[in-house]
Amino acid sequence: MAESNRQIVLEQLPQGAKLGAEHFRMAEAGIPRPGEGEVLVRTRYISLDAANRAWMQGATYRAALSSGQVMAGGALAEVVESNDGRLKPGDLVFADTGWQDYAVLPAKRLAKLPALEPVTHLMSVYGIAGLTAYFGLLECGKPKAGETVVVSAAAGSVGSIVGQIAKIKGCRVIGVAGGAEKGRWLVEELGFDAALDYKAGGLRQQMKEAVPEGIDVYFDNTGGEIFETCLFAMKNFGRIACCGAVSQYDGAPPPHGPRGIPGLIVTKRLTLKGFVVMDFAEQNDKALADLQGWVASGQLKVQEDILEGLESLPRR
Ligand SMILES: NC(=O)c1ccc[n+]([C@@H]2O[C@H](COP(=O)([O-])OP(=O)(O)OC[C@H]3O[C@@H](n4cnc5c(N)ncnc54)[C@H](OP(=O)(O)O)[C@@H]3O)[C@@H](O)[C@H]2O)c1
């Protein structure tokens, strides 16, 4: 066990500015001791998510972050010491550790993860990203074979899985992503039917050409202009799964909301459903069985970006 606990502290909230390394600093603390019913865990992989940035804007489904706290985040962590019979040293858990080497947490908030290789899949396709894609698409979007599904932030961790699940379910799938290279990856590697480049401009025209018949299901990861474009392109009785608004996390809020609300929701008889992945926790076993089956059969490809070492995280 290391001598000290390295921590990345959120030194200063970005307050409407773009987030940068200057908002973080590295600190060192002692290794905490677990009390009764608690466990000491060592982080092995910290999950760097778009939501980390959203938490800096105020309270969401979790409390707002504040200056001076250890940066919050979930991690795949290994139990080092346990004062609870349900967990023993060596067990792997997914834990709200924050960006640090060690954390002490109540055992009742932790569940032992299965032994599986590569372990990083427990954080990607079998973790928040995979489950968010699965439940958001299937429970909120409710796609049927033959329908057209559009997903934004399509080359991101959630979007890339959404599109592949929609293909598995027999849909026509269009991804919206930034840049030609991401678009090529979506179509050539992941089997999307088409990709639109929102950074190239003219997204409305691109959308018209790609989905002249309209969209049945839009999986919204971005909000903003992409949301608005899709809203205008929805078919009557279409469904929109509202997953996140990544276009609005980093920087000042946009001057106005998307046009077409509420008028188009009425005239097109749309259903918009917001969700948080934890809402479906009771169905996790079924979701994980499906995801594991698709990965094993090669129908679902997994792409992970792994940075080595706590030092590689942004800080000054
Ligand atoms: N509801 C839930 O329970 C839940 C759970 C997990 C995640 N989420 C949400 O799901 C969304 C995707 O998360 P993720 O983990 O997949 O993120 P990710 O892997 O970090 O990918 C995010 C992508 O968003 C795109 N993006 C960034 N700024 C953008 C902008 N201004 N306009 C359009 N696209 C932009 C970027 O791709 P480009 O290069 O293509 O621009 C970026 O790579 C987020 O909104 C997140 O908050 C929700």
The ligand as an SDF file (V2000), in Angstrom:
LIG
                    3D

 48 52  0  0  0  0  0  0  0  0999 V2000
  -29.1770   10.2370  -17.9470 N   0  0  0  0  0  0  0  0  0  0  0  0
  -28.2110    9.4760  -17.4770 C   0  0  0  0  0  0  0  0  0  0  0  0
  -28.3850    8.6390  -16.5890 O   0  0  0  0  0  0  0  0  0  0  0  0
  -26.8370    9.6260  -18.0600 C   0  0  0  0  0  0  0  0  0  0  0  0
  -25.7990    8.7480  -17.7180 C   0  0  0  0  0  0  0  0  0  0  0  0
  -24.5500    8.8980  -18.3340 C   0  0  0  0  0  0  0  0  0  0  0  0
  -24.3650    9.9340  -19.2520 C   0  0  0  0  0  0  0  0  0  0  0  0
  -25.3980   10.7760  -19.5150 N   0  0  0  0  0  0  0  0  0  0  0  0
  -25.2630   11.8500  -20.5170 C   0  0  0  0  0  0  0  0  0  0  0  0
  -24.9930   11.2480  -21.7590 O   0  0  0  0  0  0  0  0  0  0  0  0
  -24.3370   12.1950  -22.5930 C   0  0  0  0  0  0  0  0  0  0  0  0
  -23.1380   11.5310  -23.2450 C   0  0  0  0  0  0  0  0  0  0  0  0
  -22.2230   11.1290  -22.2330 O   0  0  0  0  0  0  0  0  0  0  0  0
  -20.9160   10.3010  -22.6180 P   0  0  0  0  0  0  0  0  0  0  0  0
  -20.4020    9.7250  -21.3610 O   0  0  0  0  0  0  0  0  0  0  0  0
  -21.2020    9.4300  -23.7970 O   0  0  0  0  0  0  0  0  0  0  0  0
  -19.9710   11.4680  -23.0810 O   0  0  0  0  0  0  0  0  0  0  0  0
  -18.5430   11.3660  -23.7980 P   0  0  0  0  0  0  0  0  0  0  0  0
  -18.1330    9.9800  -24.0940 O   0  0  0  0  0  0  0  0  0  0  0  0
  -17.6480   12.2300  -22.9990 O   0  0  0  0  0  0  0  0  0  0  0  0
  -18.8290   12.0450  -25.1810 O   0  0  0  0  0  0  0  0  0  0  0  0
  -19.2850   13.3280  -25.2250 C   0  0  0  0  0  0  0  0  0  0  0  0
  -19.1920   13.8470  -26.6570 C   0  0  0  0  0  0  0  0  0  0  0  0
  -20.1070   14.9180  -26.7570 O   0  0  0  0  0  0  0  0  0  0  0  0
  -19.7410   15.6660  -27.8880 C   0  0  0  0  0  0  0  0  0  0  0  0
  -19.9090   17.0930  -27.6410 N   0  0  0  0  0  0  0  0  0  0  0  0
  -19.2170   17.8600  -26.7630 C   0  0  0  0  0  0  0  0  0  0  0  0
  -19.6310   19.1340  -26.8510 N   0  0  0  0  0  0  0  0  0  0  0  0
  -20.5970   19.1590  -27.7990 C   0  0  0  0  0  0  0  0  0  0  0  0
  -21.4180   20.1910  -28.3610 C   0  0  0  0  0  0  0  0  0  0  0  0
  -21.2800   21.4620  -27.9610 N   0  0  0  0  0  0  0  0  0  0  0  0
  -22.3040   19.8560  -29.2850 N   0  0  0  0  0  0  0  0  0  0  0  0
  -22.4470   18.5750  -29.6960 C   0  0  0  0  0  0  0  0  0  0  0  0
  -21.6910   17.5480  -29.2280 N   0  0  0  0  0  0  0  0  0  0  0  0
  -20.7880   17.8560  -28.2860 C   0  0  0  0  0  0  0  0  0  0  0  0
  -18.2510   15.3690  -28.1630 C   0  0  0  0  0  0  0  0  0  0  0  0
  -18.1740   14.6330  -29.3660 O   0  0  0  0  0  0  0  0  0  0  0  0
  -18.0130   15.3620  -30.7990 P   0  0  0  0  0  0  0  0  0  0  0  0
  -16.5610   15.3200  -31.1110 O   0  0  0  0  0  0  0  0  0  0  0  0
  -18.8230   14.4990  -31.6760 O   0  0  0  0  0  0  0  0  0  0  0  0
  -18.4980   16.7560  -30.6560 O   0  0  0  0  0  0  0  0  0  0  0  0
  -17.8570   14.4600  -27.0200 C   0  0  0  0  0  0  0  0  0  0  0  0
  -16.9090   13.5130  -27.3780 O   0  0  0  0  0  0  0  0  0  0  0  0
  -23.9840   13.3780  -21.6990 C   0  0  0  0  0  0  0  0  0  0  0  0
  -24.9280   14.3930  -21.9020 O   0  0  0  0  0  0  0  0  0  0  0  0
  -24.1150   12.8180  -20.3000 C   0  0  0  0  0  0  0  0  0  0  0  0
  -24.4120   13.7930  -19.3540 O   0  0  0  0  0  0  0  0  0  0  0  0
  -26.6160   10.6370  -18.9460 C   0  0  0  0  0  0  0  0  0  0  0  0
  1  2  1  0
  2  3  2  0
  2  4  1  0
  4  5  1  0
  4 48  2  0
  5  6  2  0
  6  7  1  0
  7  8  2  0
  8  9  1  0
  8 48  1  0
  9 10  1  0
  9 46  1  0
 10 11  1  0
 11 12  1  0
 11 44  1  0
 12 13  1  0
 13 14  1  0
 14 15  2  0
 14 16  1  0
 14 17  1  0
 17 18  1  0
 18 19  2  0
 18 20  1  0
 18 21  1  0
 21 22  1  0
 22 23  1  0
 23 24  1  0
 23 42  1  0
 24 25  1  0
 25 26  1  0
 25 36  1  0
 26 27  1  0
 26 35  1  0
 27 28  2  0
 28 29  1  0
 29 30  1  0
 29 35  2  0
 30 31  1  0
 30 32  2  0
 32 33  1  0
 33 34  2  0
 34 35  1  0
 36 37  1  0
 36 42  1  0
 37 38  1  0
 38 39  2  0
 38 40  1  0
 38 41  1  0
 42 43  1  0
 44 45  1  0
 44 46  1  0
 46 47  1  0
M  CHG  2   8   1  16  -1
M  END
$$$$
